Amino acid sequence: MALSAVPFIPKDGTITIEDATGTPISMTVAYEAGDLKMGPFSQSNMNVEAFFDRGVEFAQRLVQEQPIPWSFTAIATEFADATEKTLIDVFCKTGAWSSGVSQLGAAAEVWAVKITWAGDASSIGGDTSVVALTYCVGQVEFSEGTPGQFSCSGLAHFVGSAGLAIA
């Protein structure tokens, strides 16, 4: 199949966040700016270490998995709610997310969610692409302004080389 000549633009994308319960607690992020950033991606998401013999590089090895940074912003409309899903609640595991199960497992100490970006330009002859980061540990910041804004960021971790799916 030929490479699509239709570029993705912000209106093509959606960001979905979900936990690991049997029927996942899930939300499609509303009022987001279309500024999701993920990466860098690299071979096996591992860092490369160079080895030297008296100052001369002689070998390189893939040494250790590196988490993938991610971030996005959204217009702030509500901080927390017992039943509605909010960005503050998702990253603090409070409110509607308080009974959630971490993507790292029910007994995991660390709260991790799955973040999926789906880009769909198929209605204009483009392609559909999906990037899913399974083990995302994040935080959210609020800043006043016109409008008020949430800034969400964190790291997508790997568990046994799993945690990233690109289609």
C-alpha positions in Angstrom: 0.0 0.0 0.0 1.3 3.4 -0.9 2.1 6.0 1.8 -0.9 8.3 2.3 -0.5 11.8 1.0 -3.2 13.2 3.4 -1.5 14.7 6.5 -3.1 14.3 9.9 -4.4 17.5 11.5 -5.7 18.1 15.0 -9.3 17.5 14.1 -8.5 14.0 12.9 -7.3 12.8 16.3 -8.9 11.7 19.6 -7.2 10.8 22.9 -8.8 8.0 25.0 -7.7 7.1 28.5 -8.7 3.8 30.2 -7.9 1.6 33.1 -7.6 -2.2 33.3 -11.0 -3.2 34.7 -12.9 -6.0 32.9 -15.1 -3.3 31.3 -12.6 -0.4 31.4 -13.3 2.9 32.9 -12.7 5.0 29.9 -12.9 8.6 28.7 -12.3 10.4 25.5 -10.6 13.6 26.4 -12.9 16.6 25.7 -11.8 20.1 24.7 -8.2 19.0 24.0 -6.0 21.3 21.9 -4.7 18.7 19.4 -1.2 19.1 20.7 -0.5 15.5 22.0 3.2 14.8 21.9 4.7 11.3 22.3 8.3 10.3 21.9 11.0 9.9 21.1 10.5 6.4 19.7 13.6 4.3 19.0 14.7 0.8 18.3 13.2 -1.4 21.0 12.8 1.9 23.0 16.2 1.2 24.5 19.1 3.5 25.0 22.4 2.9 23.2 25.6 2.7 25.2 28.9 3.1 23.5 32.0 1.2 24.6 35.5 2.7 24.3 39.0 1.3 24.3 41.3 4.1 25.5 39.0 6.7 24.0 38.2 5.0 20.8 34.7 3.8 20.3 34.6 0.1 19.4 31.0 -1.2 20.1 27.5 -0.1 20.8 24.8 -2.1 22.7 21.1 -1.7 23.4 21.3 -1.5 27.2 18.1 -0.5 28.9 14.4 0.3 28.0 13.6 4.0 28.2 10.1 5.2 29.0 8.4 7.3 26.4 7.5 10.8 27.4 4.0 12.1 26.5 2.0 15.3 27.0 -1.1 17.1 26.0 -3.3 20.0 27.0 -7.1 20.5 27.3 -9.4 23.3 28.3 -10.3 23.1 31.9 -14.1 22.9 32.5 -14.4 20.8 35.7 -11.9 19.7 38.4 -13.4 16.6 40.0 -16.6 14.7 40.0 -17.9 11.6 41.7 -19.4 10.2 38.6 -18.2 12.2 35.6 -14.6 11.4 34.4 -12.2 14.3 34.7 -8.5 14.7 34.0 -7.7 15.6 37.6 -9.5 12.4 38.7 -7.9 10.1 36.1 -4.3 11.0 37.1 -5.0 11.2 40.9 -7.2 8.0 40.9 -10.0 9.8 42.5 -13.7 10.4 41.8 -15.0 8.2 39.0 -11.6 6.6 38.7 -11.2 5.7 42.4 -12.3 2.1 41.8 -10.1 1.7 38.8 -7.6 -1.0 38.2 -4.0 0.0 37.2 -2.8 -1.2 33.8 0.1 -2.7 35.8 -2.3 -5.1 37.6 -4.8 -5.1 40.5 -2.1 -5.4 43.1 0.2 -2.7 41.6 1.2 0.1 43.9 1.6 2.4 40.9 -1.5 3.7 39.1 -1.0 3.5 35.3 -3.6 4.1 32.6 -3.6 3.3 28.9 -3.5 6.4 26.6 -4.6 5.8 22.9 -4.3 8.3 20.1 -6.4 7.5 17.1 -6.0 9.6 13.9 -8.8 9.1 11.4 -8.5 10.9 8.0 -10.3 8.2 6.1 -13.3 10.4 5.3 -11.0 12.4 3.0 -9.0 9.6 1.5 -6.4 9.4 4.2 -5.6 6.6 6.6 -6.5 5.6 10.1 -3.6 5.2 12.6 -3.5 4.3 16.3 -0.8 4.6 18.8 -1.5 3.0 22.2 0.8 3.5 25.3 -0.4 0.9 27.8 1.5 1.7 31.0 1.2 5.5 31.4 2.0 7.1 34.7 1.1 10.8 34.7 0.2 14.0 36.4 -1.9 17.0 35.6 -1.4 20.7 36.2 -3.9 23.5 36.0 -3.2 27.1 34.9 -5.5 30.0 34.9 -6.1 31.9 31.7 -8.6 32.5 29.0 -9.4 29.7 29.0 -8.1 27.8 32.0 -6.0 24.9 31.0 -5.0 21.4 32.1 -1.5 20.3 31.1 -1.1 16.5 31.3 2.2 14.7 31.1 4.1 11.6 32.1 6.0 8.6 31.0 4.8 5.4 29.2 6.6 2.5 30.8 7.3 -1.0 29.5 6.7 -4.3 31.1 8.7 -7.1 29.5 9.0 -5.1 26.3 5.2 -4.6 26.2 3.5 -1.3 26.4 3.6 0.2 22.9 1.4 -0.6 20.0 1.4 1.3 16.7 -1.0 0.4 13.9 
